[in-house]
Amino acid sequence: QVQLVESGGGLVRAGGSLRLSCAVSGRSFISYTLGWFRQAPGKEREFVAKITPSGANTYYTDSVKGRFTISRDNGKNMVYLQMISLKPEDTAVYYCAASASSLFGTLRADPARYDYWGQGTQVTVSS
């Protein structure tokens, strides 16, 4: 069984920064594709970023490119989302997710393709 626990959310002013962390327990961490999603009130869960098992490749939704950075530490079973230049529209509950599949192309943005999810952490950006 794989468990994911997010932390690092909070309230920040527009233009500020936050770093989200996700601790992943269970075997075979290094084999998992990891992603971050977010869900704002009344909206569907949205893909934010994905990182391949080795950490060599990352992918982002257009709205966060240049502002968010996903990374992972395979020695510590951790995945991170560094967020800078935050905007009010970034306000959402942020979830980390793990998939045993490679998730090429558009599959990486499909929540149904991820096998395990954390409970989420709230990020609120005030204007």
Accessible surface in RSA format (square Angstrom, percent):
REM  Atomic radii and reference values for relative SASA: ProtOr
REM  Chains: A
REM  Algorithm: Lee & Richards
REM  Probe-radius: 1.40
REM  Slices: 20
REM RES _ NUM      All-atoms   Total-Side   Main-Chain    Non-polar    All polar
REM                ABS   REL    ABS   REL    ABS   REL    ABS   REL    ABS   REL
RES GLN A   1   177.45  99.2 113.90  83.2  63.55 151.3  47.82 101.8 129.63  98.3
RES VAL A   2    10.97   7.2   6.11   5.5   4.86  11.7   6.11   5.3   4.86  13.2
RES GLN A   3   115.05  64.3 110.90  81.1   4.14   9.9  23.63  50.3  91.41  69.3
RES LEU A   4     8.51   4.7   0.37   0.3   8.15  20.5   0.37   0.3   8.15  21.9
RES VAL A   5    86.38  56.8  83.70  75.8   2.67   6.4  83.70  72.7   2.67   7.3
RES GLU A   6     6.85   3.9   0.00   0.0   6.85  16.3   0.00   0.0   6.85   5.6
RES SER A   7    60.58  51.2  56.21  75.0   4.37  10.1  41.15  87.6  19.43  27.2
RES GLY A   8    37.50  46.2   0.00   N/A  37.50  46.2  24.73  67.9  12.77  28.6
RES GLY A   9    29.21  36.0   0.00   N/A  29.21  36.0   2.63   7.2  26.57  59.5
RES GLY A  10    29.63  36.5   0.00   N/A  29.63  36.5  29.48  80.9   0.15   0.3
RES LEU A  11   133.31  74.2 100.93  72.2  32.37  81.4 100.93  70.9  32.37  87.1
RES VAL A  12    25.60  16.8  19.70  17.8   5.90  14.2  25.60  22.2   0.00   0.0
RES ARG A  13   192.76  80.9 190.36  97.0   2.40   5.7  60.80  83.1 131.96  80.0
RES ALA A  14    49.82  45.8  27.00  41.7  22.82  51.9  27.37  38.5  22.45  59.5
RES GLY A  15    55.30  68.2   0.00   N/A  55.30  68.2  29.87  82.0  25.43  57.0
RES GLY A  16    21.82  26.9   0.00   N/A  21.82  26.9  20.98  57.6   0.84   1.9
RES SER A  17    58.98  49.8  40.11  53.5  18.87  43.5  23.58  50.2  35.40  49.6
RES LEU A  18    34.28  19.1  29.31  21.0   4.97  12.5  34.28  24.1   0.00   0.0
RES ARG A  19   127.31  53.5 113.47  57.8  13.84  32.9  33.46  45.7  93.85  56.9
RES LEU A  20     0.00   0.0   0.00   0.0   0.00   0.0   0.00   0.0   0.00   0.0
RES SER A  21    20.52  17.3  20.52  27.4   0.00   0.0   6.00  12.8  14.52  20.3
RES CYS A  22     0.41   0.3   0.00   0.0   0.41   1.0   0.41   1.0   0.00   0.0
RES ALA A  23    45.64  42.0  43.28  66.8   2.36   5.4  43.58  61.4   2.06   5.5
RES VAL A  24     6.90   4.5   1.51   1.4   5.39  13.0   2.29   2.0   4.61  12.5
RES SER A  25    55.90  47.2  50.25  67.1   5.65  13.0  49.89 106.2   6.01   8.4
RES GLY A  26    36.08  44.5   0.00   N/A  36.08  44.5  17.54  48.1  18.54  41.5
RES ARG A  27   211.71  88.9 199.10 101.5  12.61  30.0  81.09 110.8 130.62  79.2
RES SER A  28    69.07  58.4  48.36  64.5  20.71  47.7  23.79  50.7  45.28  63.4
RES PHE A  29     8.83   4.4   4.88   3.0   3.95  10.3   5.63   3.4   3.20   9.2
RES ILE A  30   109.03  62.0 104.96  78.2   4.07   9.8 104.96  75.6   4.07  11.0
RES SER A  31    60.68  51.3  45.57  60.8  15.11  34.8  43.35  92.3  17.33  24.3
RES TYR A  32    21.77  10.2  21.77  12.4   0.00   0.0   2.44   1.8  19.32  23.8
RES THR A  33     0.60   0.4   0.58   0.6   0.02   0.0   0.00   0.0   0.60   0.9
RES LEU A  34     0.17   0.1   0.17   0.1   0.00   0.0   0.17   0.1   0.00   0.0
RES GLY A  35     0.00   0.0   0.00   N/A   0.00   0.0   0.00   0.0   0.00   0.0
RES TRP A  36     0.00   0.0   0.00   0.0   0.00   0.0   0.00   0.0   0.00   0.0
RES PHE A  37     0.00   0.0   0.00   0.0   0.00   0.0   0.00   0.0   0.00   0.0
RES ARG A  38    15.38   6.5  15.15   7.7   0.23   0.6   2.96   4.0  12.42   7.5
RES GLN A  39    59.12  33.1  55.42  40.5   3.70   8.8  11.01  23.4  48.11  36.5
RES ALA A  40    23.72  21.8  19.96  30.8   3.76   8.6  20.37  28.7   3.35   8.9
RES PRO A  41   123.05  89.7  94.80  86.4  28.25 102.7 107.33  88.6  15.72  97.7
RES GLY A  42    91.81 113.2   0.00   N/A  91.81 113.2  45.39 124.6  46.42 104.0
RES LYS A  43   143.81  70.2 131.02  80.4  12.79  30.5  81.29  73.2  62.52  66.6
RES GLU A  44   155.15  89.1 141.40 107.0  13.75  32.7  58.68 113.5  96.47  78.8
RES ARG A  45    77.01  32.3  59.28  30.2  17.73  42.2  13.52  18.5  63.50  38.5
RES GLU A  46    69.96  40.2  65.01  49.2   4.95  11.8  33.34  64.5  36.63  29.9
RES PHE A  47    18.88   9.4  14.19   8.8   4.69  12.2  14.19   8.6   4.69  13.4
RES VAL A  48     0.00   0.0   0.00   0.0   0.00   0.0   0.00   0.0   0.00   0.0
RES ALA A  49     0.00   0.0   0.00   0.0   0.00   0.0   0.00   0.0   0.00   0.0
RES LYS A  50     3.94   1.9   3.94   2.4   0.00   0.0   0.01   0.0   3.94   4.2
RES ILE A  51     3.99   2.3   3.99   3.0   0.00   0.0   3.99   2.9   0.00   0.0
RES THR A  52    24.10  17.1  24.10  24.4   0.00   0.0  23.94  32.2   0.17   0.2
RES PRO A  53    41.83  30.5  41.79  38.1   0.04   0.2  41.83  34.5   0.00   0.0
RES SER A  54    86.57  73.2  53.69  71.6  32.89  75.8  50.43 107.4  36.14  50.6
RES GLY A  55    27.54  34.0   0.00   N/A  27.54  34.0   7.49  20.6  20.05  44.9
RES ALA A  56    81.65  75.1  42.43  65.5  39.22  89.2  54.15  76.3  27.50  72.8
RES ASN A  57    76.63  52.8  74.21  71.7   2.42   5.8   4.78  11.5  71.85  69.4
RES THR A  58    54.72  38.9  33.55  34.0  21.17  50.5  11.83  15.9  42.89  64.8
RES TYR A  59    70.94  33.1  66.97  38.1   3.96  10.3  39.79  29.9  31.15  38.4
RES TYR A  60    45.25  21.1  31.08  17.7  14.17  36.9  26.41  19.8  18.84  23.2
RES THR A  61    32.50  23.1  25.94  26.3   6.56  15.6   7.60  10.2  24.90  37.6
RES ASP A  62   113.96  79.8  97.00  96.5  16.96  40.1  37.37  88.0  76.59  76.4
RES SER A  63    61.17  51.7  41.51  55.4  19.67  45.3  52.99 112.8   8.19  11.5
RES VAL A  64     0.00   0.0   0.00   0.0   0.00   0.0   0.00   0.0   0.00   0.0
RES LYS A  65   119.56  58.3  99.27  60.9  20.30  48.3  55.48  49.9  64.08  68.3
RES GLY A  66    77.72  95.8   0.00   N/A  77.72  95.8  44.03 120.8  33.69  75.4
RES ARG A  67    28.53  12.0  24.92  12.7   3.61   8.6  22.92  31.3   5.61   3.4
RES PHE A  68     5.27   2.6   0.00   0.0   5.27  13.7   0.00   0.0   5.27  15.1
RES THR A  69    75.78  53.9  75.07  76.1   0.71   1.7  45.04  60.5  30.74  46.5
RES ILE A  70     4.14   2.4   0.00   0.0   4.14  10.0   0.00   0.0   4.14  11.2
RES SER A  71    45.62  38.5  44.70  59.7   0.92   2.1  33.15  70.6  12.47  17.5
RES ARG A  72    30.59  12.8   3.27   1.7  27.32  65.1   3.76   5.1  26.84  16.3
RES ASP A  73    46.89  32.8  42.62  42.4   4.27  10.1  13.42  31.6  33.47  33.4
RES ASN A  74    43.61  30.1  24.15  23.3  19.46  46.9  15.12  36.4  28.49  27.5
RES GLY A  75    75.86  93.6   0.00   N/A  75.86  93.6  37.95 104.1  37.91  84.9
RES LYS A  76   146.83  71.6 124.44  76.4  22.38  53.3  76.95  69.3  69.88  74.4
RES ASN A  77    43.95  30.3  43.67  42.2   0.27   0.7  10.00  24.1  33.95  32.8
RES MET A  78    37.41  19.4  37.41  24.8   0.00   0.0  27.70  23.6   9.70  12.9
RES VAL A  79     0.26   0.2   0.26   0.2   0.00   0.0   0.26   0.2   0.00   0.0
RES TYR A  80    27.17  12.7  27.17  15.5   0.00   0.0  12.47   9.4  14.69  18.1
RES LEU A  81     0.00   0.0   0.00   0.0   0.00   0.0   0.00   0.0   0.00   0.0
RES GLN A  82    65.32  36.5  65.16  47.6   0.16   0.4  34.34  73.1  30.98  23.5
RES MET A  83     0.00   0.0   0.00   0.0   0.00   0.0   0.00   0.0   0.00   0.0
RES ILE A  84    75.78  43.1  75.78  56.5   0.00   0.0  75.78  54.6   0.00   0.0
RES SER A  85    54.10  45.7  49.28  65.8   4.82  11.1  19.75  42.1  34.35  48.1
RES LEU A  86     2.29   1.3   0.00   0.0   2.29   5.8   0.00   0.0   2.29   6.2
RES LYS A  87    85.71  41.8  85.29  52.3   0.43   1.0  39.51  35.6  46.20  49.2
RES PRO A  88    55.06  40.1  47.96  43.7   7.11  25.8  48.30  39.9   6.76  42.0
RES GLU A  89   125.47  72.0  97.66  73.9  27.80  66.2  63.28 122.4  62.18  50.8
RES ASP A  90     0.53   0.4   0.53   0.5   0.00   0.0   0.00   0.0   0.53   0.5
RES THR A  91    36.69  26.1  32.63  33.1   4.06   9.7  30.65  41.2   6.04   9.1
RES ALA A  92     2.36   2.2   1.98   3.1   0.37   0.8   2.36   3.3   0.00   0.0
RES VAL A  93    40.70  26.8  40.54  36.7   0.17   0.4  40.54  35.2   0.17   0.4
RES TYR A  94     0.00   0.0   0.00   0.0   0.00   0.0   0.00   0.0   0.00   0.0
RES TYR A  95    31.88  14.9  31.88  18.1   0.00   0.0   7.49   5.6  24.39  30.1
RES CYS A  96     0.26   0.2   0.26   0.3   0.00   0.0   0.26   0.7   0.00   0.0
RES ALA A  97     0.21   0.2   0.00   0.0   0.21   0.5   0.00   0.0   0.21   0.5
RES ALA A  98     0.00   0.0   0.00   0.0   0.00   0.0   0.00   0.0   0.00   0.0
RES SER A  99     0.03   0.0   0.03   0.0   0.00   0.0   0.00   0.0   0.03   0.0
RES ALA A 100    73.53  67.6  45.75  70.6  27.78  63.2  46.76  65.9  26.77  70.9
RES SER A 101    61.30  51.8  52.64  70.3   8.66  19.9  24.43  52.0  36.87  51.7
RES SER A 102    59.04  49.9  49.07  65.5   9.97  23.0  13.10  27.9  45.94  64.4
RES LEU A 103     6.92   3.9   2.94   2.1   3.97  10.0   3.20   2.2   3.71  10.0
RES PHE A 104   157.38  78.7 151.30  93.7   6.07  15.8 152.62  92.5   4.76  13.6
RES GLY A 105    39.54  48.8   0.00   N/A  39.54  48.8  33.73  92.6   5.81  13.0
RES THR A 106   124.45  88.5 110.72 112.3  13.73  32.7  87.92 118.1  36.53  55.2
RES LEU A 107    68.53  38.2  68.12  48.7   0.41   1.0  68.53  48.1   0.00   0.0
RES ARG A 108    60.66  25.5  60.66  30.9   0.00   0.0   0.96   1.3  59.70  36.2
RES ALA A 109    44.52  40.9  34.52  53.3  10.00  22.8  34.86  49.1   9.66  25.6
RES ASP A 110    51.66  36.2  47.47  47.3   4.18   9.9  17.41  41.0  34.24  34.2
RES PRO A 111    44.02  32.1  41.81  38.1   2.21   8.0  42.00  34.7   2.02  12.6
RES ALA A 112    92.31  84.9  52.64  81.2  39.67  90.2  65.30  92.0  27.01  71.5
RES ARG A 113   117.30  49.2 107.65  54.9   9.65  23.0  17.39  23.8  99.90  60.5
RES TYR A 114    11.03   5.1   0.00   0.0  11.03  28.7   0.03   0.0  11.00  13.6
RES ASP A 115    80.00  56.0  50.15  49.9  29.85  70.6  17.97  42.3  62.02  61.9
RES TYR A 116    61.47  28.7  58.08  33.0   3.39   8.8  24.13  18.1  37.34  46.0
RES TRP A 117    73.63  29.5  47.09  22.8  26.54  62.3  37.29  19.9  36.34  59.0
RES GLY A 118     9.31  11.5   0.00   N/A   9.31  11.5   1.83   5.0   7.47  16.7
RES GLN A 119   113.91  63.7  83.11  60.7  30.81  73.3  73.23 155.9  40.68  30.9
RES GLY A 120    12.10  14.9   0.00   N/A  12.10  14.9   0.46   1.3  11.64  26.1
RES THR A 121    19.57  13.9  13.68  13.9   5.88  14.0   8.82  11.8  10.75  16.3
RES GLN A 122    86.47  48.4  77.61  56.7   8.86  21.1  49.17 104.7  37.30  28.3
RES VAL A 123     0.00   0.0   0.00   0.0   0.00   0.0   0.00   0.0   0.00   0.0
RES THR A 124    47.45  33.7  47.45  48.1   0.00   0.0  36.02  48.4  11.42  17.3
RES VAL A 125     7.05   4.6   0.00   0.0   7.05  17.0   0.00   0.0   7.05  19.1
RES SER A 126    41.93  35.4  35.37  47.2   6.56  15.1  35.13  74.8   6.80   9.5
RES SER A 127   129.00 109.0  68.76  91.8  60.25 138.8  55.87 119.0  73.13 102.5
END  Absolute sums over single chains surface
CHAIN  1 A     6491.0       4952.0       1539.0       3457.0       3033.9
END  Absolute sums over all chains
TOTAL          6491.0       4952.0       1539.0       3457.0       3033.9
